[in-house]
Amino acid sequence: MTTHAPISPTSPIRRYDPSRGLKAIPASQSGKRLYVGVANAGDLVRYTKVDPYNSNLAPDDPNQGYQRPPERSRITRIGSYLIHNGSSTLFPTAVLLAARHELEYNPTRSEVVLYPDEPLQVVDGQHRIAGLRYAIEEKNRADLAELEIPFVIMEEPDRIEEMNQFRVVNGTAKSVRTDLVNAILTATAAARGEEAIKDSDRWKVVATRAIDTLNKEPNSPWYGLILMPDDAGSPNSKDGTGKIVRATSFMTSIKPVYEFLRKFNFLTKCNNTEEEAAEVYKVLASYWKALQLVVPEPFEEPNKHVIQKTPGLFSLHKLLVADLLPNMFRGHREWTTENFVEFLQDSPEITEANFWHIAGGHASSYGSMKGFDELYKLLSYSVEPKP
């Protein structure tokens, strides 16, 4: 197997740390070079970094990350376990790291050469490493810096492939928030072309883009209300974020909207998922602006009403797909806010603010997918078809 001589400590290109290296053996898998070994916990803390998802960037921004926000409770729980067990700690699960450059390997010392200015990316294991940092740095347990932690490093200069490894490990082998997985799909489509995603995943990319716009557009009824992949906590949590619904729930609820538009050829003029997302966004924005016009009170206090929570999302999006879009199309009406208002304004349920109130409102009693379907039927009866 070919090895690479380490760069000299005096190299003008990179700063080599001659005092540190990771004990490892080289291997390969599917043409990719891997290194498997153990590292002192202190070195993992020092020489690794996390690439976080940032909802201020577009999902397909080339600088977009892919890690979810760390959970402080998990970090302190891991750290406390390490502190409690001390030198007798058993912590055998390997962390998966990625190098975005070709690593140097010293065969004489059986070590991967480290460079402080070229940290390894944490693909899987951010909470474990953060727990080590908590114990060593915050709780001053320097002895734990010598704890040996198993690792696997993959050489992966392609950042998108690194992101997809995270998606595979966390979205297939274990559970991770679906909105984050779909954001990675969107970044993949942007970087590698849409042929890189399966057709069955196309709707996820379109929905991710449309929801991102709904959440960022100041004139949108959903501006700043959607819990995005980098938002910690849960909807309606007392963390001051004001978020009321997860992007995952929103995506699931609008899948039928995308399927309707695609099935009946309303997206045929679109050249890519970005243009498809713009069309889906236009329909959704017009529809929700109409709802905001016919019943403004719930939109003024969204936390006190369920029209923008899952009961409203699923029932109203089904109403849109099953009733409004087909009726308006047959009537040769465009899907504009003004035309949606015509259909919605006579509904005694939709236009009654108390109907949507979280405390005692009729809509709040529907709390499951079966219930959302029943709520849709109730709303459907109240919306008269227009000629």
C-alpha positions, 0 to 999 in steps of 0.5 A: 500500500502506498504511503505518504511521507509527512510534510516537514515541520518547516513546511511553508504550506501547513503547520505540522505538529511534531508532538502529535499524531494519531496511532492508526493503520491504513485501509481502503474501502470502495477506492477510498483511503481510510485510517482506523485507530485510537486517539487520546481524547484530548487530541480529538477535542483539539484536532476536530471540528463540526460543520453545522447547518445554518438556516441563514444560508440557503440549503444549497449554498456551497458553504452550508453545513450539515450537522444538527445543533448539539444538545447540551443535555446530551453533552453534559450527560456524556461528560458526567458519565466520563467524570463519574467512571474516571480511569475505569471508563469504557467508551468503545464506540468509534467516531467517524471523522473526515479529512478534506485533504490528503492525509500524511501517514508516517509508517515508521510510527504508524501515525496519521500526521496532524496539522492544527490548521487542518482539523478533521471534520466530525461526521458522526460523534459530535456529542461524544467529542463535545462530552469529552470537551465538557469533562476535560475543559469545563470540569477540569478533568485533565486526566480524561484527556489521555482516555483512548477513543477509537476512530475511523478517518475517511479521506474525502475532499468532496464536501458533498460526499462527506455530507452524504456519508453523514446522511447515510450513517444518521439517516439510514443506520440511525435516526436523525431529523428528516429536515436535515437529511432533506437539506443534504439532498438539496445541497447534493442536487445543487452541487452534483446536478439533479441526476444525482438524486433519485426521482422519488426524492425529488419532491423532498428537494422541491419542498425543502427549497419552498419551505426555506423561502416561506420561512425567510420571505418577510411578506410570508405568513410563515416568516420566521415561524418554521423550526429549521434543521439548525434550530434546537428545541421543539415547536412552542418551546419556551426558548424564545425562538417563536417557532411553531412547527417543524420543517419536517411536518410542513414538508409532509403536509405539502407533498400532495401539493407537489404531486398534484402540480406534477401529475397534472403537468403544471410543472412541465415548463420548469427546468429544474427543482429550483424552478419547481420550488418557485411554483410551489412557493407561489401557490402556497404563499397565495393560499396562506395570504388568503387565509390570513386575510379571511381570518387574521386573528390567529396569524397575529397570535400563532402560538394561541391558535392551531391554524399554523400548527399540524391540525391546520397544516394537514387539513388545509393543505388537503383542502387545497389539493382535493378541493380548491386547486381542482375547482379553480382549474376547472373554472379557469381561475388562476391560483391567486390570493384574490381567487382563494379568498373568494372560496374561503371567505364564506366558510363559517369554520375557516373564518371563525378565529375561535374555531382555531383557538388552542384552548377549546377551539374545535380544530384543536381537538383533532390531534392525529393524522386520522383526526386531520383527515376528519377536520379536512372533511368538515372544512370541505363541506363548508367551502362551496364550489364557485362557478 
